[in-house]
């Protein structure tokens, strides 16, 4: 019984690490895209009319 629990905990830990890494990468990529988009808007702010 303890061996099954140990294996399940290992799989759960690996899954949590994987989800954490994916979340970090997604956050970094999203942040970079927002910075690039904002820089483009600042570069062309004289052309933008409201």
Backbone torsions as a table, in degrees:
resi	resn	phi	psi	omega
1	UNK	NA	-41.6	-179.1
2	UNK	-66.7	-32.0	-179.5
3	UNK	-67.6	-40.0	177.8
4	UNK	-63.8	-41.9	179.0
5	UNK	-63.8	-41.7	179.2
6	UNK	-62.2	-44.5	179.5
7	UNK	-65.4	-41.0	179.8
8	UNK	-64.5	-38.8	177.9
9	UNK	-65.7	-37.7	178.1
10	UNK	-64.7	-43.3	178.4
11	UNK	-65.2	-40.9	179.0
12	UNK	-64.3	-41.9	178.4
13	UNK	-64.0	-42.6	178.4
14	UNK	-64.1	-39.7	177.7
15	UNK	-63.9	-41.3	179.1
16	UNK	-65.0	-40.2	177.8
17	UNK	-64.0	-42.8	179.4
18	UNK	-62.1	-45.7	179.2
19	UNK	-63.5	-38.4	178.1
20	UNK	-63.6	-43.9	179.4
21	UNK	-64.3	-43.6	178.9
22	UNK	-62.4	-40.3	178.8
23	UNK	-64.1	-41.9	179.9
24	UNK	-64.8	-46.2	-179.4
25	UNK	-63.1	-42.3	178.6
26	UNK	-62.0	-41.8	178.3
27	UNK	-64.0	-42.0	179.6
28	UNK	-65.4	-46.0	-180.0
29	UNK	-62.8	-43.5	178.0
30	UNK	-61.5	-42.0	178.9
31	UNK	-63.8	-42.0	178.7
32	UNK	-63.5	-43.4	179.0
33	UNK	-63.1	-39.3	177.6
34	UNK	-65.1	-39.6	178.7
35	UNK	-65.4	-43.2	180.0
36	UNK	-63.9	-43.7	179.6
37	UNK	-64.5	-42.9	178.3
38	UNK	-63.6	-39.3	178.2
39	UNK	-64.7	-39.2	177.3
40	UNK	-64.1	-39.7	177.5
41	UNK	-66.3	-40.9	178.4
42	UNK	-64.8	-35.5	-179.6
43	UNK	-65.9	-34.9	-176.4
44	UNK	-107.6	23.4	-175.0
45	UNK	-66.1	-25.7	179.0
46	UNK	-71.9	-21.6	-179.8
47	UNK	-88.8	-12.0	-175.6
48	UNK	-86.2	127.9	177.7
49	UNK	-119.8	140.3	178.5
50	UNK	-110.6	NA	NA
